[in-house]
Amino acid sequence: MAQDSGAPIEILLVEDNPGDVRLTQEAVREAKIRNTLNVVNDGEQAIAYVRRQGAYADRPRPDLILLDLNLPRKDGREVLQDLKSDPDLHRIPVVVLTSSAAEQDILRTYDLYANAYVTKPVDLEQFMRVVSSIQDFWLNIVKLPPE
């Protein structure tokens, strides 16, 4: 596990909005935590990444996944269901980071065993603060499971 080995924390961002990708990259870069942020743009790429298939065969398993719900090819709910039903992947913490504040989305993702649900703020400064808070909590406070 990266926390114990001194290796960078591996974060997988699953996001199709280039603006949100840039903001998240900036917020993660400003943190004082050693991390590697990898980005995929759709749900099928996310599953291939975590299963280390195809172009992602040599990628490290993420320590934390930041998952948007509204994705092309395979939406975030399907990705979450795949992750949490796979015995090799279900322990990877998944933080849903999405623009949806709909109650049914919140309930559905927790029913699929999301570890947290965070609504993306529209304000730039608040967005940066939210990403920084997620990172601080999940990478400084929480003890993550070993791979």
N, C-alpha and C positions, 0 to 999 in steps of 0.2 A: 504494500500500500504506500502510496506516495507520501502520506503524512509522516510515516515512521521512517522511511528510507532517506529522507532529505531530497528526494526527487521532486520535480515540479508536480503540482496537482494538475491532473488532466481534466479539463472541462470540455464538454461537447455542447455547442450551441446549435440547436435545430431551429433555424429561422429563415424565412424566405424574403423578408423585407430588408433590402440593402441598407436603408437608413438605420434600422434597429440593430443590424449587425455591426455597423460602424460605431454606434453609440455604446453597445455592449463591449466591443473591443476596447474602446477608449476607457470605459469605466474599469474594466478588468486590468488594463495596462497601468492605470493610476494606483491600483492596490499595491500594497507592500508584500503581497504573498507571491511566492514563486509558483507560477502556474503556466500552463499551456492551454490556450483557447483554440479549439478546432471548430470549424463551422461546416455544416451541411445545410442544404437549402430545401430539402423535402424529406418526407417520411420514409420513403424507400431508401434513400441514402443513409438516413439515421440508423435503420435496422442493419443495413450492410456494414456500416461503420462499427457498431457495437458487436456485431458477430464476426468482424474482421474478414469480410468477404470481398472478393474482387479487388478493386483499386485500394481498398482499405485493409488488406491482409496484414500489412506491417504496422498498422496503427495501434497505439496502446489502448487498452480498455479505459473508458472514462471513469473518473472518480465521482463525477457529478454531471448531470444532464440538465440543461436549461431548454425547455421544450415549448415551442409555440403550438397552439391548437390548430390554427387554420393554415394548413400546409398543402402544397400540391402533391399529387400522386398518391399519398397516403397521409391522412390527417393525423394530428397529434393524439387524438383519442385512440386511434388504431395503433399508433406507435406505442403509446402507454400500455395498452392492453397486451401487445406483443412482448414488451419488456417485462411486465409484471407477471406474465404467465410462463415465462421461460426460466427454469431453475438456475441456469447459468448467469442470468442477467437481472433477476428480480431484486437483488440487493442494491443495485446502483440507485442512488437517490435521484429522483426526478422532480425538478421544480418546474411547474407549468408557469411560464411567463408569457402572458397573452393580453390582447386588448379587450377580450370579452369579460364583461362583468356579469354575464347572465347566470342566474341562479342554477339553471339546469346544467350549464357547463361546469360550474363549481362542484355541484353534487356528483355529476357523472365522473369527473376526474378523480375525486376522492373515492368514489365507488371502484374505480380502477386502480386504487392504491397510489395515487400521486403523493409525494412527500410534502408538497406545499403548492399552493395556488396563489400567484401574484398577478395582479392586474397592472399592466404597463401604464404608467402615467404619460400624459401627452406632453407635459412640460419637460424640457430638456434637463434642467437641473434636478428635478424630481426623479426622472428616469435614471440619471447617473447615481443618485443617492440610493435608489431601490436596488440597482445592480450591485453597488458596493455593499449594501446591507446583506443581500443574499450571499455574496461571496464571503463576507466577514462571518456570518452565522455558520454557513456550511463548511467553511475551510479553516476557521479559527476556533470555533466553539464546539461544533459537533465532532464526535469521533466517528469517522467513516469506516465501513466494514472493509476488511482485506479482500483482495480480488479473489 
